[in-house]
Amino acid sequence: MGRTVQIQTNPNNRNKNISCEKCRHTNIGLAKFCGRCGAKLIVKKVAFRYEFAYRAVLGSAFLLLVFSGFLSYVFFNDTSSVRVSNLPFADVAFDHPVYSSCKNLLKIKGIGYRKFLKLAPYEKISLAEWNYTVKKAIEFLKEGSLEALYIDKEEDINRNEIVRRFKKLSLPADFTEDNLSRITAFVCLEKALFEGGA
């Protein structure tokens, strides 16, 4: 069984010779076994004098990094005063008109994602999306007469059908597109229900 030889972990010590405790043969610093007797040279690591200071500096740097990350989170994550909605959309910028034009629908979570975190503002609105937004508006406004805005499954969602329903309720209808995009439908609902005094 080999004996323990104490050396420092200073990188410069790798080039220094190590003496075998068993046969007193001098071996190179990188040797793991004695070149003469074959005894295992077990190197016991002894910290060199700057290792403590190095670890202290490294630990301090890590704590500083964690603290600065925490402060960044606290100061820059709270953007609720800037962002209108709790629903940020990945495909539109924060200054996109949907955030200011549909702020009430966004506030009541009446506008859902089309795909994962995407608004897809210029795609045609589906029947389910229209009815979902109408449902959320009715729940928020507590106005039963707005149920006339629902569109049945067998009916096609188009501009004429929605304008007819808006006029039936004496609501302003500012639809200009034949194929309703999501953003046009949401903006018209916002204006009719929240700005038009539904």
N, C-alpha and C positions, 0 to 999 in steps of 0.2 A: 504494500500500500504506500502511495506516495506521500510526501510531506508537503505542508503548505509553505509556499514561498511568498513573502509579502513584497509587492511592488506597488508603485503608484500607477494610477490609470492615466497619467500624463502621457500624451501621444509620443513625446520624446523618449519615453522609457522603452518603447518597443525596440529600439536599436541597442539598448543596453543589455549586457550579458546577465544571465541568471545562473546562480550556482545551485547544484543539486544538493539537498540536505543529506542525502544518503551516501553518495560517493564523493561529494565535493567537486564534481566535474563542472566546468564552466560551459554553459549552453547559451545559444543566442536568445535574444529577448522574445522572439516569436515562437520558441519551441514549446511543445506541450508535453514531450517526454524527454528524459535524459538521454543524450547521445551515447553514453558509455554503458550505464546499467539498465536503461529502459524504464526506470521508475517514472511514474506520472508526475509531472510538475503541476501542482494545483496552485494557481495564482490567486491569491486573496487580494481583492481589489481594495485599495486604500485610497480614499478621495484625495486628490491633490489640492493644494491650498486654495485654488481659485474656483473649485467646483461649487462650493456653497454660495459664493457670490453670484456665479453663473445661474444657479437654480433660483436664487432670490430675484434676480433681474428677469428671468424667464417667467416666474410666477407673477411678478408685478405687471409685466407686459400683458399676460393673459387676463389678469383682473381688470386692467385698464381697458382691454378690448371688450370684455363682457360689460363693464360699466358704460362705455361709450355706446355699445349696441343697445343697452337698456334705455339710455337717454334719447337716442335716436328714435326708438320705438315710441317713447312717451311723447316726445315733441312733434314728431312728423306723422305718426299714425292717426292722430285725431284730426281728420280732415272733414268731420261732419259739418263744420260751418261752411266749407267750400263746396262739398259734394251735396247735391240736392237729394240724392236717392241712396237708400241702403243697398240698391242693386247696381253695382258697377258693371258695365258691359264691356267685354274685351274687344269688341269690334268697333266701338265708337269712342272718340276722345271725350275727356271730361268737360270740354267746352262745346260739345255737340248740342244742337238745339233741343234734342229730346229731353235733356235734363231740365231745361227751363220751360219748355212748352208743355211738358206733361208732368210737372212736379207733383200735382195732387194724385194722379194715377200711380206714380212711382211711390209716393208716400204710403198709399194704402196697398202697395204691392199688387197693383192691378195689371202691371205689364210684366209678363213672364219671359223667361229666356226662350229663344227659338231653338238654339242648340246650346251646348255647354258654354255658359257665360256669354252668349252672343245675342244681341238684339235683332240682327238682320233687318234693319229698318226699311229697306226698299223691296223686300220680298212681299208677295201677296199675303194678306192676313187670312188665316184659316177660320173656319166656322167655330172651332173649339176655342181659339184665341179670342175671337170677338165675344163669344158668350162668357168666357172667363172674366174678361175685363168688365163687361156689363154687370156680371154677378158681384164682383168686388165693389163696384161703384154703388150698386143697390144696397149692399150690406153696410157700406160706410154712410151713405146719405139717408138710409132708412126710408126710401121712397118707393112704394110698391108700384106706382104707375109706370115706373121705368122698365117694368118687366116686358112692356111692348117692344123694347129694343132687342129682346132675345130673338134669334133666328132659329127656326126648326131645322132638324137634320135633313129633311127632304128638300129644303129650299137652298138655292145657291146664294152664296154671299156675293153681292155685287153692289155697285154704286146706287143704282135705282132703288133696290130693296131697302138699303139703309136710309137713303134720303126720304123715302116714303114713310118709314118708321119715325124718323126725326120730325117730319112735318105733322104726323099724326099727334105727336106730343108737343107741337109748337116749339120745337128746339131748332136753333140755327144749324144748318148743314152746309159746311164749306168744302164739300168734296169736289175735286176737280178731275180726279183720275177715274177711268172706267174700271181698271183693275186696281182695287184698293191695296196700297202698300200698308205695311204695319204702322209706319210712322204717321201717315195721313189719317188712318183710322183712329189712332190714339190721340193725335192732336185735335181732331174734330170732336171726339168724345170728351176730351178735357175742356174744350171751349164750351161745348153744349151743356155739360153737366156741372161744371164748377165755375165757369165764368158767365154762363147764360142764366144762372139762377134757377136751376132745375128744382 
